[in-house]
């Protein structure tokens, strides 16, 4: 099917259709559940099977499609998935959602038949398929939401419904799954999750489409670089796509090699590359390629066009569509910020590093035995109550505090405070990993234990299974509260900062690219972090990540100074 050929109108389908709001609830749930499962719940499953921290860190690289999904997002509205032309009356975007769920569901049904200690490479391969499908589904759902809304008021309503449904799915994918796993088995938990995704897949057949399937317009004018020929624009674009694509290939190749290391090394007779060498030697090259390729291409376009940079021209085909969606946003950034883009990119690389890099090891830390790298040895139900119930409430509180800080002290001071808090809270986890001496002293000093019965009542009101909060679980909840407050604050002020950088004409892509940089660095560092956990324990790694978090603090201060100098001075 061509990019411009319209699909059959939705009116030709069976009469029954969900309304836009119930449909948004279904799609929000379908989006949130796979993300919660493949970035969190599956790690808890690995911990139950005593998978080592290094392997968990390497496996977490499989989440990179969520980071790079902006690369293929322009294609979804213009092209149907292969074979979807046979789905008459189903829009392209809904076809992508159906295909995505059709890939995710069988993966979830297959996982309980595998032993991650023996088949971790296969588990990673299946998970990567599901994560690519999940990231693709997220793009399609975003496009569906925008197109189905009749006006701005309805769009805002759909966004609220989607977020609520997404968070609800995250709760089911983690907290409820943990309760099932502890009270029944992990197999039962996987089947329950797969069944929920299967129900979502069935309900998508009743999701409405816009009146007609409007393809993305591949002939929207080129706004920056229109004086170049289509072939010249393609020459600037292709190295950027190659750099990003090759980076993904290198990461996934290393991931699969490392998770099947013994078998591969036995065949070739030697080690190809270790986790430490890959992280310290190849990782920086990947980050540099992902940054320098688009920046250098943007500089090349600016120099090649000169004063005619802003000349517009009609787009011609897929390459110009990708140029407009992937390279033009960088050309705009380089044009507007010039050398100031250097401290901006430094900040975006490291601002969320302190809390982002260790996220894959949260469940191994909470659930692992004390003799296993200094784990805390909590039960699944305790972790569900502390992290996925109470912790979520604290994150929401942090979001509220961050919003208030933006109003009271301004964006840049709030950005610095957020970076300091995100780094400092890692020291609280280091204390927990040793003997919790300082945490216990703080609880006793401010008499926080007086609040435990009240917190217990609130948590049990919301939790999937009741728990008893004593001193041991209480100290974990205090530290999680502090960290989630800090993460909530940092998230809000960082989003505000990134939003202040983007040009409205390229808002979605520029925001996605800048936000992905912090995640890229964090994900690439997790393999080495896991190896260090296996070698030196959690306490050492928490102190290390707190120290590395100072890079985000330094970047925030530098950017604050830069903005202060760039601000117009009063006469």
C-alpha positions in Angstrom: 0.0 0.0 0.0 1.4 3.4 -0.9 2.0 6.2 1.6 -0.8 8.3 0.2 -3.5 5.7 -0.5 -6.4 6.2 1.9 -7.7 3.2 3.9 -11.4 2.2 3.9 -13.5 4.6 6.0 -14.1 3.5 9.6 -17.9 3.5 8.8 -17.5 0.3 6.8 -16.5 -1.6 9.9 -18.9 -3.4 12.3 -21.3 -1.0 14.0 -20.0 -1.4 17.6 -17.2 0.9 18.6 -15.8 2.2 21.8 -16.1 5.9 22.5 -12.9 7.9 22.3 -12.4 8.1 26.1 -12.9 4.4 26.8 -10.7 3.6 23.8 -8.0 5.9 25.2 -8.2 4.1 28.5 -7.6 0.8 26.7 -4.7 2.1 24.7 -3.1 3.8 27.8 -3.3 0.5 29.6 -1.8 -1.4 26.6 1.0 1.2 26.5 1.9 1.2 30.2 1.8 -2.6 30.9 4.7 -3.7 28.6 6.9 -0.8 29.7 6.4 -1.7 33.4 7.1 -5.4 32.7 10.2 -5.2 30.5 11.9 -2.4 32.4 11.1 -3.6 35.9 9.1 -6.7 36.6 11.3 -8.9 34.5 14.3 -7.8 36.6 12.5 -8.9 39.7 12.0 -12.3 38.0 15.7 -12.5 37.2 16.5 -11.8 40.9 14.3 -14.7 42.0 16.4 -16.9 39.7 19.7 -15.4 41.1 20.8 -13.9 37.8 24.0 -11.9 38.6 24.0 -8.1 38.5 26.3 -7.8 35.6 23.9 -9.8 33.4 21.0 -7.7 34.6 22.9 -4.5 33.7 23.7 -5.9 30.2 20.1 -7.1 29.7 18.8 -3.6 30.6 20.4 -2.3 27.4 17.4 -3.9 25.6 15.4 -0.8 26.7 17.2 1.4 24.2 14.3 1.2 21.6 12.3 3.4 24.0 15.2 5.9 23.8 15.6 5.8 20.0 11.9 5.5 19.0 11.9 8.9 17.5 14.0 7.5 14.6 11.2 5.5 13.1 8.3 7.6 14.4 7.9 9.6 11.1 7.2 6.4 9.2 4.2 5.1 11.1 1.7 7.6 9.9 2.8 7.3 6.3 3.1 3.5 5.9 1.2 0.5 7.0 2.9 -2.5 8.6 3.6 -5.3 6.1 0.4 -7.2 5.3 -1.8 -4.7 7.1 -3.5 -3.8 3.8 -5.6 -6.9 4.3 -7.1 -5.3 7.5 -9.9 -3.4 5.7 -11.3 -0.5 7.6 -8.4 -0.3 10.1 -6.2 2.8 10.0 -2.5 2.7 9.7 -1.9 3.8 13.2 -4.3 1.2 14.6 -2.7 -1.4 12.4 0.6 -0.7 14.0 -1.0 -1.0 17.5 -2.5 -4.4 16.6 0.7 -5.7 15.1 2.7 -4.5 18.1 0.3 -6.2 20.6 0.4 -9.3 18.4 4.1 -9.5 18.9 4.1 -8.6 22.6 1.4 -11.1 23.7 3.1 -14.3 22.6 6.4 -13.2 24.1 4.7 -12.8 27.5 3.2 -16.3 27.1 6.6 -17.8 26.2 8.6 -16.3 29.1 7.3 -18.6 31.9 8.5 -21.5 29.8 12.1 -20.3 30.0 14.7 -20.4 32.8 16.6 -17.1 32.7 19.7 -18.8 34.3 20.0 -21.1 31.3 18.4 -19.1 28.5 19.1 -15.5 29.3 20.2 -14.8 25.7 16.8 -16.1 24.4 14.9 -14.2 27.0 16.8 -11.0 25.9 16.0 -11.7 22.2 12.3 -12.1 22.9 12.2 -9.1 25.2 13.9 -7.0 22.6 11.2 -7.9 20.0 8.6 -7.0 22.6 10.3 -3.7 23.5 10.6 -2.7 19.8 6.9 -3.5 19.4 6.1 -1.6 22.6 8.0 1.5 21.6 6.4 1.4 18.2 3.0 1.1 19.8 3.6 4.1 21.9 4.3 6.2 18.8 1.1 5.0 17.1 -1.0 5.6 20.3 0.3 9.2 20.5 -0.6 9.8 16.8 -4.1 8.2 17.3 -4.8 10.4 20.4 -4.0 13.6 18.4 -6.0 12.6 15.4 -9.1 11.3 17.2 -9.6 14.4 19.3 -12.1 16.9 17.9 -10.7 19.9 19.7 -8.1 20.9 22.3 -10.5 20.3 25.2 -11.0 16.7 24.1 -7.3 16.3 23.5 -6.5 17.4 27.1 -9.1 15.1 28.4 -7.7 12.1 26.5 -4.2 13.0 27.7 -5.4 12.8 31.3 -7.2 9.5 30.7 -4.1 8.0 29.0 -1.8 9.0 31.9 -4.2 7.6 34.5 -4.6 4.3 32.6 -0.8 4.1 31.9 -0.1 4.4 35.7 -2.8 1.9 36.5 -1.2 -0.5 34.1 2.2 0.1 35.7 0.7 -0.8 39.1 -0.8 -4.1 37.7 2.4 -4.9 35.8 4.5 -4.6 39.0 2.7 -4.6 42.3 -0.1 -7.0 41.4 2.3 -9.2 39.5 4.5 -9.4 42.6 1.6 -10.4 44.8 0.6 -13.2 42.3 4.2 -14.3 42.1 4.6 -14.6 45.9 1.2 -16.1 46.6 1.1 -18.4 43.6 4.1 -18.5 41.2 6.0 -16.5 38.7 4.5 -18.6 36.0 1.0 -17.5 37.1 2.2 -13.9 37.2 3.4 -14.1 33.6 0.2 -15.7 32.4 -1.9 -13.0 34.2 0.2 -10.2 32.5 0.0 -11.9 29.1 -3.8 -12.4 29.5 -4.2 -8.7 30.2 -2.2 -7.7 27.1 -4.3 -10.2 25.1 -7.5 -8.6 26.3 -6.1 -5.2 25.2 -5.3 -6.7 21.8 -8.9 -7.9 21.4 -10.3 -4.5 22.5 -8.2 -2.6 20.0 -10.5 -4.1 17.3 -13.2 -2.0 18.7 -11.2 1.2 19.0 -12.5 3.9 16.7 -10.5 5.5 13.9 -10.7 9.0 12.5 -13.1 9.3 9.6 -10.4 8.5 7.1 -6.8 7.3 7.6 -4.8 10.5 7.0 -1.2 9.6 6.0 1.6 11.8 7.1 2.2 14.4 4.3 5.5 13.5 2.7 5.5 16.7 0.7 5.4 19.2 3.6 7.9 21.9 2.7 11.6 21.7 3.8 12.0 24.7 6.1 15.8 24.6 6.6 17.9 23.7 3.6 15.3 24.0 0.9 17.9 25.5 -1.5 19.7 22.2 -1.5 18.7 19.5 -3.9 17.0 16.4 -2.5 20.1 14.4 -3.3 22.3 16.8 -1.3 20.0 16.7 1.7 20.1 12.9 1.5 23.9 13.0 1.6 23.8 15.0 4.9 21.0 12.8 6.3 22.4 9.3 5.6 25.5 9.5 7.9 23.3 10.5 10.8 20.9 7.6 10.3 24.0 5.3 9.8 25.6 6.5 13.1 22.4 6.0 15.1 21.6 2.7 13.5 25.2 1.4 13.9 25.2 2.5 17.5 22.1 0.4 18.2 23.5 -2.6 16.3 26.8 -2.4 18.3 24.9 -2.2 21.7 22.6 -5.1 20.9 25.4 -7.2 19.4 27.4 -6.7 22.6 24.3 -7.5 24.7 23.7 -10.8 23.0 27.4 -11.7 22.9 27.7 -11.1 26.7 24.5 -12.9 27.6 25.8 -15.9 25.5 29.5 -15.3 26.3 30.5 -18.8 27.4 29.1 -20.5 24.3 30.5 -17.9 21.9 34.0 -17.8 23.5 34.1 -21.6 23.4 33.5 -21.5 19.7 36.0 -18.8 18.8 38.5 -19.7 21.5 38.9 -16.3 23.1 37.0 -13.4 24.6 35.8 -10.7 22.1 35.3 -7.9 24.6 34.5 -7.6 28.3 31.9 -5.4 29.9 34.5 -3.0 31.3 36.2 -2.5 27.9 32.9 -2.1 26.1 31.6 0.5 28.6 34.9 2.5 28.9 36.1 2.3 25.3 33.1 1.6 23.0 30.5 3.4 25.0 32.0 6.9 24.6 32.4 6.3 20.9 28.7 5.5 20.6 27.7 8.6 22.6 30.0 10.7 20.5 28.7 9.3 17.3 25.1 9.9 18.3 25.9 13.5 19.1 28.5 14.5 16.6 26.9 12.9 13.5 23.8 15.1 13.6 25.6 18.2 14.9 28.3 18.0 12.2 25.6 17.3 9.5 23.7 20.3 10.7 26.8 22.5 10.5 27.5 21.1 7.0 24.0 22.2 5.9 24.4 25.6 7.4 27.7 26.2 5.7 26.6 24.8 2.4 23.4 26.9 2.2 24.8 30.1 3.8 22.2 32.9 3.8 19.8 30.7 1.9 19.3 28.3 4.8 15.7 29.4 5.4 14.7 28.9 1.8 11.8 26.5 1.6 11.2 23.8 -0.9 8.7 21.0 -1.3 9.7 17.7 0.2 10.3 14.7 -2.1 9.7 11.3 -0.8 10.8 9.4 2.3 14.3 10.8 2.6 13.1 14.4 2.7 10.5 13.3 5.3 13.2 11.9 7.5 15.4 14.9 6.8 12.6 17.2 8.0 11.9 15.1 11.1 15.4 14.1 12.1 18.0 16.6 10.8 16.1 19.9 10.7 15.6 19.8 14.5 19.4 19.7 14.9 19.9 22.4 12.3 17.5 24.6 14.3 19.4 23.9 17.6 22.8 24.6 16.1 21.5 27.8 14.4 19.9 29.1 17.6 22.5 28.2 20.2 25.7 27.9 18.3 28.6 27.3 20.8 26.1 27.4 23.7 24.9 24.0 22.5 28.0 22.5 24.1 27.0 23.1 27.8 23.4 22.3 26.9 24.4 18.9 25.6 26.7 18.2 28.5 23.9 18.9 30.9 21.4 16.7 29.0 23.9 13.9 29.0 24.4 13.8 32.7 21.5 15.4 34.5 19.5 12.2 35.1 22.5 9.9 35.3 22.6 9.5 39.1 19.0 8.1 39.3 18.8 6.6 35.8 21.9 4.4 35.8 21.0 2.3 38.9 17.3 1.9 38.2 17.8 -1.6 36.7 19.3 -2.7 40.0 16.5 -1.5 42.3 14.7 -4.9 42.5 18.0 -6.9 43.0 18.8 -4.5 45.8 15.4 -4.7 47.5 14.9 -8.4 47.0 18.4 -9.8 47.0 19.8 -11.6 50.1 22.2 -9.6 52.4 25.0 -12.0 51.6 24.3 -11.3 47.9 26.2 -8.0 47.3 24.5 -6.4 50.3 20.8 -6.9 49.2 18.0 -6.1 51.7 16.1 -9.4 51.4 12.6 -8.0 51.3 9.6 -10.0 50.0 7.9 -9.3 46.8 4.8 -8.0 48.6 6.9 -5.7 50.8 8.6 -4.3 47.7 5.2 -3.9 46.0 3.9 -1.9 49.0 7.1 0.2 49.5 8.1 0.9 45.9 5.0 0.6 43.7 2.4 2.0 46.2 4.0 4.3 48.7 6.8 5.2 46.3 4.4 6.3 43.6 2.6 8.6 46.1 6.0 10.1 47.0 6.9 10.7 43.3 3.6 12.5 42.9 4.4 14.6 45.9 7.9 15.3 44.4 6.2 16.5 41.2 4.1 18.9 43.2 7.1 20.2 45.1 9.1 20.6 41.9 6.2 22.6 40.3 6.2 24.8 43.4 9.9 25.3 43.2 9.8 26.5 39.6 7.4 29.2 40.7 9.1 30.2 43.9 12.8 30.2 43.0 12.9 29.9 39.2 13.9 27.3 36.7 17.7 27.3 36.9 18.0 27.3 40.8 15.4 24.5 40.8 17.4 22.6 38.2 20.5 22.8 40.4 18.6 21.7 43.5 17.0 18.8 41.6 20.5 17.6 40.5 21.9 17.8 44.0 19.0 15.9 45.5 19.0 13.2 42.9 22.7 12.5 43.5 22.5 12.8 47.3 19.7 10.3 47.8 22.0 7.6 46.4 24.0 8.0 49.6 20.9 7.0 51.6 20.8 3.7 49.7 24.5 3.2 50.5 23.6 3.6 54.1 20.9 1.0 53.8 23.3 -1.4 52.1 25.7 -1.2 55.0 23.8 -1.1 58.3 21.2 1.7 58.0 22.9 3.5 61.0 22.2 7.0 59.8 18.8 6.2 58.5 17.8 4.7 61.8 19.3 7.7 63.6 17.3 10.1 61.5 14.0 8.2 62.0 14.6 8.2 65.8 15.6 11.9 65.8 12.4 13.1 64.1 10.2 10.3 65.5 9.1 9.2 62.0 8.2 5.8 63.5 5.2 7.5 65.0 3.9 7.8 61.4 4.3 4.2 60.5 0.8 3.1 61.6 -0.8 5.9 59.5 1.4 5.0 56.5 0.6 1.4 57.1 -3.1 2.2 56.8 -2.7 4.3 53.7 -0.5 1.7 52.0 -2.8 -1.2 52.8 -5.8 0.8 51.5 -4.0 1.0 48.1 -1.8 -2.1 48.1 -2.8 -5.3 46.4 -2.0 -7.3 49.5 -1.7 -6.1 53.1 1.7 -5.7 54.7 3.0 -4.8 58.2 5.3 -1.9 58.4 7.9 -2.5 61.1 11.3 -0.9 61.6 13.0 -2.9 58.8 10.4 -2.1 56.1 9.9 1.4 57.5 13.5 2.4 56.9 13.2 1.2 53.3 10.1 3.3 52.8 11.7 6.4 54.3 14.7 6.1 51.9 12.3 5.4 48.9 10.3 8.4 50.0 13.3 10.6 49.9 14.5 9.3 46.6 11.2 9.5 44.9 10.6 13.0 46.2 14.0 13.9 44.7 13.2 12.1 41.4 9.8 13.8 41.2 11.4 17.2 41.7 14.2 16.6 39.2 11.8 15.2 36.6 9.6 18.3 36.7 12.3 20.9 36.6 14.2 18.9 33.9 11.1 18.7 31.7 10.6 22.5 32.2 14.2 23.1 31.2 14.1 20.9 28.1 10.8 22.5 27.1 12.4 26.0 27.3 15.0 24.9 24.8 12.8 23.5 22.0 11.5 25.3 19.0 7.7 24.9 18.7 8.1 24.0 15.1 10.2 20.9 16.1 9.0 20.5 19.7 8.2 16.8 19.8 11.4 15.6 18.0 13.8 18.1 19.8 12.3 17.2 23.2 12.6 13.4 22.4 16.2 13.7 21.2 17.4 15.8 24.2 15.5 13.6 26.7 17.0 10.5 25.2 20.6 11.6 25.8 20.6 11.1 29.6 19.0 7.7 29.1 21.6 6.7 26.5 24.5 7.4 28.9 22.7 5.7 31.8 21.8 2.6 29.8 25.4 2.2 28.4 26.8 2.4 31.9 24.6 -0.3 33.5 26.7 -3.3 32.4 29.8 -2.0 34.1 27.7 -0.9 37.1 26.4 -4.5 37.4 29.9 -5.9 37.3 31.0 -3.5 40.1 28.0 -4.6 42.2 29.1 -8.3 41.8 32.7 -7.3 42.7 32.3 -4.7 45.4 28.6 -4.7 46.5 25.7 -2.3 46.3 27.2 0.2 48.9 30.2 1.0 46.8 28.1 1.5 43.7 25.7 3.8 45.4 28.5 6.0 46.6 30.0 5.9 43.0 26.8 7.0 41.4 26.3 9.8 43.9 29.8 11.1 43.0 29.1 10.7 39.2 25.8 12.6 39.8 28.0 15.7 40.5 28.5 15.9 36.7 24.8 16.7 36.5 25.2 19.3 39.3 28.2 20.9 37.5 26.3 20.9 34.2 23.3 22.7 35.9 25.6 25.3 37.5 27.4 26.0 34.2 24.1 26.3 32.3 22.8 28.6 35.0 25.8 30.9 34.6 25.5 30.8 30.8 21.9 31.8 30.9 22.6 34.5 33.4 25.3 36.0 31.1 23.1 35.6 28.0 20.1 37.4 29.6 19.6 40.9 28.5 20.9 43.4 31.0 18.6 46.3 32.2 19.6 49.7 31.0 
